[in-house]
Amino acid sequence: MERVYSLSLHDLRISEGRKGIGIIEGLRKHFQIPLTIHLVFDEDLTAQPELSKYLLEQMRTGSLELVFHGITHTCSKRVWEPLAFFHKYQAEYLDNDAEHRKATRKSFAANRYDMKMNMGICPPCWLSSRENTSLFESFQPLYIEKLLFLHYPDKKVLSPVISLGSPSRVEAYCLKILAGTISLISGLFHLNRVRIAMHVCDLNMETSCRFFDEKISTFNRRGFRPVLLRELK
């Protein structure tokens, strides 16, 4: 089986507009590989026409892919607190709220219609309640992304995630150890589908950027081919 990996940028918000274009272009020029954008739909794409035009052009050429990454990227403090060390109250779909599900349904449908193409879904922090997972399934997305698996309509694919995602230097150091362990396991057990997830907050930390440079170089040396997330199956 061919060995492939995907590089994703998480937590970019539509409301960032032109700034978002600069962030994406910087990453594309630096890595020169396909890039999947986990976009927070805090506005409809039509609210940022310059960003919308740019994203649609890049998607049509196959350079970019968009993933629905929620509409707020925050959750209440009513969710299960023992997991708070991991999600820091950003796991939007751990909340069971009917109005929020209604807003999510409206946003996904409207933006899929505007783009004239389907999307995958990744709940923030890869976490969601059973009720919200059922909601995602009802949308018939390209796939639903979880921490260990990608759930496509016709199959489930084991795919570990190498991620940091913290502006804290101490946390980033601990996360690097975990991410390095996952990278090592993927090599030892010959896992053929690997996700590399950068977050917007990582871009402001030189050590985090260097970490991702090294990981991508490592997977390239191992013979992995970079693909969009939808091609990881």
Secondary structure, DSSP 8 states (H G I E B T S, - for coil): ---EEEEEEEEEEGGGTHHHHHHHHHHHHHH-S-EEEEEE-SS-GGGSHHHHHHHHHHHHTTSEEEEE--SS----TTS-GGGHHHHTT--TBTS--HHHHHHHHHHHHHHHHHHTS--EE--GGG-B-HHHHHHHHHT--S-EE-SSEEE-SS-EEE--EEE---S-HHHHHHHHHHHHHHHHHHHHTT--EEEEEEEGGGGG-HHHHHHHHHHHHHHHHTT-EEE-GGG--
